[in-house]
Amino acid sequence: MNVSNEPDEFEKRAAALLRASVDGMDGATRARLAHARAAALEPATRARHWLDLRYLAPAGATAVAVLATVLVLNHGKPDALVNEGAGIALYDMDLLADADALDIAEETDLDFIEWAAAQGEQGPGG
């Protein structure tokens, strides 16, 4: 293995033979070879853009599939409430604002209050 950067005898002889074969070619063949070489190297030198159809088509298909899945899975479901605990919070605020509620909370007979609340939840006939 040749560690130095200087060409060895084989490389020198191969380069001389290639130059001689090129010098012996006619101009039309040289032009065709140069054109073929340029055509072969052109795709490698062309810049690849992310807007290329090869990238946009799979990305668009994926986006459509995800959107269709979301629409199918959410079809027929009611819209979620923004704040499901808002009703409870308003009820608590009513209790805090009611002066009688504080008096009832300080009563010693809590069993009666629980019974009355249960009767009120059952409706007018309960």
N, C-alpha and C positions, 0 to 999 in steps of 0.2 A: 504494500500500500504506500502510495506516494503522499507524504505529509506536506511537502513544500508546495507552493503555489505555482512553481514553474512547470510548464508542460514537459512530459517525458517524450521519449523518441516515438512511441506509438501515436500519441496525440499530435505530434508535429507532422508525422507522415499522413495521418488521416485527414488533417486539415489541408495539407497540400494537395491530396488527391481530390477532396471535395471542391477546392478552388479550381483545380484543373478541369474537373467535370463541368463546373458551372461556366468556365470560360469557353469550353468547347461547345456549349449549347447555342442554338440560334435565338434570336431576339423574341420571336413569337412564343417559343416554349417558355422562355424566361418570364415573359409578361403573363402567360397563363398561370405559371406557378406562383408568381407574386400575387396575382389576383385571387387564386385559390387560398393562399396563405392568409391574405387580408380577410377573405370571406369566412375562413375558419376561426380567426381570432376576433371577429366583430362581435359575436354574442357575448364573449367574455369581457369585452371592453365597454359594452353598453351598460349604462347605469340601471340598476333595478329600483323601481319606484314602488312605494307601498300602495299607490293607486292602481297598480296593475290588476287586471281582471283575475289573475290567478290568486290574488290575495283577497280581493273584494267579494268574489263569488262565494267562497266558503264562509266568510265572515257574515255576509248577508243571509245565507241559508241558515246559519246557526242562530242569528238574531230572530229570524222569522219563526223558527222552530220553538225557541224559548217563549216568544210572545204568544204563539198559538197554544202552547202548553199552559201558560198562565191564564189565558182567556178561557180555556176549556175547564180547567180546574176550579176557577172562581165563578163559573156560570151558575146562576140560580141561588147563590149564597147572598144573604142580606149584607148590606154594608155594615161594617163594624162601627160601634159607637165610638165617638171620639174619647169620651171619658165615662166609662161604665160606672164608676163610683161617685159620679156627681150627684145622683139622687140621694145617696146615703149622706153625703157631706151636707147637702141642703137640709135634710132631716135633722142632722146633728146641730146645725146652725139654728133651726127653729127651737130645738130644746134649750139651747143656751140663751136664746133671746126671750124665751117664755119665763116670766117671773114665777108662775105657778109650778113649773117643772122643777125649779130649785126647791120649792117647798115640799113637793111630793118626794123628791130624792132624799130629803132629810127625814122622812117619815120612818117610824120604827117598824111599822107593819108592812114589810115589803111583800109578803105573801099575798096580801089583798091587792096590792098594786099589780103584781104579776097576773093574778086572776082577772082583774079588770081589763088589763091589756089583752089578755087572751080572748076575753068575751068581745072586746071591740074588734079584734081581728076576724072573729067568726061572722060578723055581720049583724044586722038588726034583729034577726030571728034567733040568734044564739043566746 
